[in-house]
């Protein structure tokens, strides 16, 4: 087993997680007692004993931040319904899965101890917060797509029936049964509909206590930021700025 790199440069909050008896780090937790994907990734990078190559960093897979699978399977099986479902949903939801380089996935499980499960109530609140966040993410995607459609298609035209024989009164018929119409009004109505949908969905965030929110505020930019970090149903961890500069 390789030893973790315990350098003096390791930030103190991470260094304090090291247990000299086990020779492992505790998985970092946030203020709610939920495993912190970004801090876990940072700890893995800072303690990795070898030079990480571009090939190492490009090959990624999913790491359930709450491992092992066997432990969580037994934990869910030991609880009555609906708690068992709450446990299963919590462990397998996107906010608890990291999309990391494979070598760091293995390193995390080698030098860190699995995080303890939070209470059922914390899991339940986390699951609800993710449901609301998912609605916001989908709403933001739809608004952005509607804006793209409006910008790119508002000057296009479409052919429509100017009148229908046997239905449209003769007095209301134009010269041609087929008319060319500019699409700007249609795509603008689509955009306005998506914006109204976003407003309706964003009201749901008030049902989530501020401390539990995965998306802190119902802003399109905030939702876009999180959406950009999700790949293959998992979260891509942030890289600390000093490590980016070093790279």
Secondary structure by P-SEA (a helix, b strand, c coil): cccccccccccaaaaaacccccccccccccccccccaaaaaaaaaaacccccccccccbbbbbcccccaaaaaaaaaaccaaaaaaaaaaaacccccccccaaaaaaaaacccccccccaaaaaaaaaaaaaaaaaaaaaaaaaaaaaaaaccccbbbbccccccccccccccccccbbbbbaaaaaaaaaaaaaaaaaaaaaacccccccccccccccaaaaaaaaaacccccccccccaaaaaac
